[in-house]
Amino acid sequence: MATIYRALETVPTPQESFTAMLRNRIGRTPDAHAFSYPDKDEQWQELTWEETGNEAAELAAGLISLGVEPEQRVAIAANTSMKWILAQFGIALAGAAVTTVYASTGADDERFILTDSNSQVLFADDEEQLAKVLSQRDQLPELRKVVLFSGSTGGSDWAISWEDFKALGRDVLREDPQVVSNRSAAVTGEELATLIYTSGTTGRPKGVEITQASWGYVGAALRETDVIRDDDLQFLWLPMAHVFGTVLMAVAVEMGFPTAIDGRVPKIMENLAAVKPTFMGAVPRIFEKVHAAIGAMAKSGGPEQEAGFAWAVDTGRRYHQALADGVEPDEQLKADYAKADEAALKNIRALLGGRMRFFISGSAPLFADIAEFFAASGMPIYEGYGLTETSALATICRPNTRRAGYVGEPQPGTEIMIAEDGEILVRSPAVMRGYRNQPEASAEVLLADGWFATGDIGEFDEFNRLKITDRKKDLFKTSGGKYVAPSAIESRFKALCGVASNMVVHANNRKFVSAIVTLDPDSLTAWAAARGKDGDFATLSQDAELIETVQSSIDSLNEGLNSWEQVKRFVILDRDLSIESGELTPSLKVKRRVVEAHNQELLDGLYA
């Protein structure tokens, strides 16, 4: 009989719904700092929970005046910003459900999402987003109104500005002050709260239906893990169209800690220095870029500085690992750590604001060496595991049991079982109620007795910690009959090669493993400057010294692999992968089949 793994903690009765959680937060701590956000002059402004609630109520009243009924869908197509959060809260108070749309979604996919979800109203980022739907207005008969966060409506009777929509809501509230409170008080846990369309690595996106009760459970469960404290300050840049961003917002509402918001990825480092948060959620690519940038800085000072930096990181790793294991560091290690911290580690923390207690990583595998680097600096990364279909986190590392390479223990109230073929099965109040309009796809993954089939392969260690081996569908078999798990190879390579952005391992039905390598533009620029080299991205990508650098990293990679897993040949692309090309999802996951299709001739050449 299969073992069922559970958390040691228990979950107190969660709040019935996300809407109830929001109402209660506003009522309990109305004067507390809720959010910070940059205005058009790049000055950080603050909102209390009461101010946030008042603005959200105006938006909710506006939606009700347009005839939006409970559980009807209201879409948001925008980048992460304070207005996204306010729109999300307004939709919740109106008893409606959020349909999430990435700002980068193409017009055809956006039309599919809006029609499949039967969305009644769309909150859109700007004129560019408005143009996408205006060009297809005759194909969106159910969409009643487009509310613009910014920019001009261009005189369209279909669109309304943010301020005018809020003014409409204020008029409704003057006529009926109880209209929003009555609607929000009637929301139940079984109702639909969020419809998230998985960007997916193949095919049309599937709409994942997450209930109000699921978010109530997720907020309570994450609170009980003692990862986040009530006095933390979160920095949130993650796309709110992704489930990872939504779960971090749910726990912020549950616990009441403040959140600073700015979805502009290029400004993350600048914002961390300005905001000085105590924690942040991110995908592995962000940690890889920071790790590579700091490593490049250390190398730029010459061999002696590089060696000193490596010693400091190793000392920090041993010191913090001892603390995590409950072992008092000896006097020599304490003295060495004090020197290491003064020489290097405190400077790493300063680059990230100086107050960072921890990070949360999800969405894709994080290589263990990168996790250890941040832990050595006094900023551990708590990896979590989950899917959109499980409302994000099914497991998460605990502060005292964190282990690099593992994604932690089950959330309180979540059960996990490993099937005979190694597939991870999850049973939890956070599991979706199904894929919208896709009963057959729902039946494939929603199994008997409440289990959800994740499609991931994993195993537990003796301390109840889960390790993800790979995606079930991504396992390759070479023509020699050997299985290869690509994601572990790819994540390790990115940690070894400071100039790399992505690696896509290729091996299915081939006689050996090959790989497509792409370069990170910023790291490539720094690499070239350090060597006095000129040239554009395409030219530098084929530079002989650069190819030698990548080959050296692959040699190091292969030392830790079985013979049939080793990368025998590779090709470096003259560009990076991108969301726009369809090769990356908006959460920066590689669409393996798309990359292979775009580069089929190059791959075939590696086996010629």
Secondary structure as GFF3:
##gff-version 3
##sequence-region A 1 608
A	DSSP	beta_strand	4	6	.	.	.	ID=ss1
A	DSSP	alpha_helix	18	28	.	.	.	ID=ss2
A	DSSP	beta_strand	33	38	.	.	.	ID=ss3
A	DSSP	beta_strand	44	48	.	.	.	ID=ss4
A	DSSP	alpha_helix	49	65	.	.	.	ID=ss5
A	DSSP	beta_strand	73	77	.	.	.	ID=ss6
A	DSSP	alpha_helix	82	93	.	.	.	ID=ss7
A	DSSP	beta_strand	97	101	.	.	.	ID=ss8
A	DSSP	alpha_helix	107	116	.	.	.	ID=ss9
A	DSSP	beta_strand	121	124	.	.	.	ID=ss10
A	DSSP	alpha_helix	127	134	.	.	.	ID=ss11
A	DSSP	three_ten_helix	137	139	.	.	.	ID=ss12
A	DSSP	beta_strand	145	148	.	.	.	ID=ss13
A	DSSP	beta_strand	159	161	.	.	.	ID=ss14
A	DSSP	alpha_helix	162	175	.	.	.	ID=ss15
A	DSSP	alpha_helix	179	185	.	.	.	ID=ss16
A	DSSP	beta_strand	192	197	.	.	.	ID=ss17
A	DSSP	beta_strand	207	211	.	.	.	ID=ss18
A	DSSP	alpha_helix	212	224	.	.	.	ID=ss19
A	DSSP	beta_strand	234	236	.	.	.	ID=ss20
A	DSSP	alpha_helix	243	255	.	.	.	ID=ss21
A	DSSP	beta_strand	259	261	.	.	.	ID=ss22
A	DSSP	three_ten_helix	265	267	.	.	.	ID=ss23
A	DSSP	alpha_helix	268	275	.	.	.	ID=ss24
A	DSSP	beta_strand	279	282	.	.	.	ID=ss25
A	DSSP	alpha_helix	284	300	.	.	.	ID=ss26
A	DSSP	alpha_helix	303	324	.	.	.	ID=ss27
A	DSSP	alpha_helix	331	340	.	.	.	ID=ss28
A	DSSP	pi_helix	341	345	.	.	.	ID=ss29
A	DSSP	alpha_helix	346	351	.	.	.	ID=ss30
A	DSSP	beta_strand	358	361	.	.	.	ID=ss31
A	DSSP	alpha_helix	368	376	.	.	.	ID=ss32
A	DSSP	beta_strand	381	385	.	.	.	ID=ss33
A	DSSP	three_ten_helix	388	390	.	.	.	ID=ss34
A	DSSP	beta_strand	395	396	.	.	.	ID=ss35
A	DSSP	beta_strand	409	410	.	.	.	ID=ss36
A	DSSP	beta_strand	415	418	.	.	.	ID=ss37
A	DSSP	beta_strand	423	427	.	.	.	ID=ss38
A	DSSP	beta_strand	434	435	.	.	.	ID=ss39
A	DSSP	alpha_helix	439	445	.	.	.	ID=ss40
A	DSSP	three_ten_helix	448	450	.	.	.	ID=ss41
A	DSSP	beta_strand	452	460	.	.	.	ID=ss42
A	DSSP	beta_strand	466	471	.	.	.	ID=ss43
A	DSSP	three_ten_helix	472	474	.	.	.	ID=ss44
A	DSSP	beta_strand	476	477	.	.	.	ID=ss45
A	DSSP	beta_strand	483	484	.	.	.	ID=ss46
A	DSSP	alpha_helix	486	496	.	.	.	ID=ss47
A	DSSP	beta_strand	500	506	.	.	.	ID=ss48
A	DSSP	beta_strand	513	519	.	.	.	ID=ss49
A	DSSP	alpha_helix	521	530	.	.	.	ID=ss50
A	DSSP	alpha_helix	537	541	.	.	.	ID=ss51
A	DSSP	alpha_helix	544	559	.	.	.	ID=ss52
A	DSSP	three_ten_helix	563	565	.	.	.	ID=ss53
A	DSSP	beta_strand	567	572	.	.	.	ID=ss54
A	DSSP	alpha_helix	592	598	.	.	.	ID=ss55
A	DSSP	alpha_helix	600	606	.	.	.	ID=ss56
###
